[in-house]
């Protein structure tokens, strides 16, 4: 009697449609967690980095300390960063989110500060001449003109966060990273490849979405690019 044919799962093949069918729920859950952690971390990083950039712009003495501190945080290896945060947050998704926020600060603070410093003095003077107060000047003139640099920073921070979220698997909250690490432990080829491809797809999709949002929010930059 002929032996029963083996499928790609039992053969442990890299590309396996049966894995996608049988583990679709697991893949959806991991992807959802990955997206949630990334979005939460980047959103918090933007909220934290903006006042830091304003402080650095207002007091040049503070700028050196802020930029140096955020750069030092960025150089800490991800495994060490998560380990240092464990005493405060325990084994939870908060460890991963906080780590990603700290990593994103150096990119977002620098880009926001660069964008604000690049606002033409003539634009500020014109706004002040029209009776703009500090807050109206900031949110009505300076922030819109600094938006291209800020959005560029958000794009870089988001793609970086998608990658670094996978390391959160060491505390059980790595999204697709959980599947990658599990698959590497058992040498489950389809799991490793599928989760890795989804992670790359998330990074590309996030970058394209943010690029589209940047172009919608800054239509004047498209005109400048064509005229150049």
N, C-alpha and C positions, 0 to 999 in steps of 0.2 A: 504494500500500500504506500502511495506517495506521501511524503512528509508534508505537513501543513506549511503553506508558504509564510515566510516571515515578513512582517511589515517593517517600515523604516524605523519604528520605535525599538523593536527588538534587535534590529541591525545596527542601532545607534548611529544613524546617518546625520550629517550636518543639516541638510534640508529635508524637512519632514512635514508633509501636510497633515498627517495624523496627529502630530504634536499640536498643531494649531487648532485642530478640531476638538481634541480631548482636553486641552488646557486653556481654552479660550477665556474662561472665567478668571483663571489665575493671572493670565496676561493682562486682562482688563483691569483687575484690581491693582496689580503692580504698576501699570501705566498711570492709573488714576492717582495713586499715592505719589508717584514720581512728579506728576504735574502739580499736585497740591503743594508739595514741599517746595518745589522750585518757585511757583508763583508767590507763595506766602513769604519766602525768604527774600526774593527780589523786591517785593512790595515794601516790606519792612526796611530793607536796606535803602530804598529810595527815600523813605520817610526820615530815616536817621541821618543819611548823608547830606540832605539838603540844608538843614541848619548848621551842620559842620562846615559845609562849603561857604555858607554866608558868614560864619564866624571867621573862617580863614581869610575871606576877602576883606572883612572889615578891619581885622587886626593882623597885620603882616607878621608880627611876632608869634601869634598863635598858629599861623599857617604852617610854619616849619614843623612845629610839634605835632599838629594834626596829621600832616602828610607823612611824617616819619612814623608815627604810631600805626597808621593804617597800612603802611608798607611793611612794617615789622609783622603785623598780624597776617598779612598775605604770604609771608615767607614761612610761616609755621606749617609743617607737614599736616595733611588732613587727618591722619590717624592720631597724631599727637594732639591736634586741636580738639577732636571729639573726645579723647581721653581726658583732657583738661576740663572739659565742660561737664563731664559725667557727675562730679560731686554736686553740682548745682541743679542739674536737670534730671539726673537718673537716666535709666535706659528708656528713652522715649524719642518721639519724632522731634521734640523741642531741641534736643542736642544737635540734630542735623540742621534744623532751621537756623538756630543761633550761629552755628559754624559758618553756614553759607552767608548769613548777614555780615559777619565779620570779614569774610573773604571778599565780599562785594564792595565793601566800603572804599577800599583804595582806588578801585576803578571809578566808582560813582562820584566820590568826592573830587577827584582830580578832573574828571570830565565836566562836572558841574561848575567847578571853580574856573576852569579854562573857558567855558562858555560865557560865564558872567563877566570875566575880565575882558572878553573879546567884544562886548557890547560897545558900540561907538560912543564916545563922549558926547558927540553932537546929538545923538538920540536922547541921552539922559538930559542934556541941557534943554532941548526942545520940550521934553515932557515936564520938566520943572518949570519952564516958562509958561506952560499951559496950566499950572497950578496943581500938578500931580504931587501927592504926598508920598512918603517912603513906600508904604505898602502898595499903593496903586502903581507907583513907578516900577516896583519889583515884579508884581504879577501882571501888569498891563503892558510893560515895555521890555524890561530886562529878561524875564523868564522866557517869553516867546522868542526873543532873539537868541537866547542861549539854548533853546530847545534842540537844535541839531546835535550839538555836542553832548547834551544830556541824554538824548535818545541813543546816540552811539554808545555811550557808557552802559545804558540799560541793556542794549543788545549783547554787548560783550559779557556783562555780568550774568545775563540769563543763560547764554550758551555755556559759560563756565559753571553755573549752578547745576545745569542739567548733567554735566559730567561729574561734578563733585558729589552730587546726591547719591550716586552709586556706592560711594565709600561708606555711606550710612548703613550699609548692610552689616557692618560690624556691630551695630546696636539693633539690628533687626528692622530698620526703617530706611531702607535704601531704594525703595521702589523697584525698578527693574534691576537694580544692583543686587537685590536679594536673589533673583533668579540667576544672575550671572555668577555670583559666588557659589550658590548651591550647585549649579551645573558644573562649575570648575571642580568642586569637591568630589563629585561623583563621575566626572568626565561625561556628562550628559550633553552631547554635542548640539542637538537641536535646541535645547534650552539656552545654552550659552550664545549661540549664533542668533537666535530669534530675539532674545532680550537685548543683545548688543545692537542689532539692526534697528530695533524700536527706539533705543536710546539715541542713536545717531539721527533717526528720523525726527524725533522730538526736538533735537537741537536745531536741525535745519528748518523745521516748520516754525519754531519759535522765532528764529532769526528772520525768516521771510515775513511773518506776521508783524513783527515789530518794525521791519523796514517799510512795510506798507503803511503802518500807522504813522511812522515818521514822515513819509511823503504826504500823507493826508493832512498832517498837522503843520507841515512847513512847505506849503505850495510855492512860496517865493524862491526856495532853493532850487526847484526844478527849472524855473525861468532863468536863474543865474547860470545853471549848468549849460543850458542851451545857448545862451548868449556868449558864453566863454568858448 
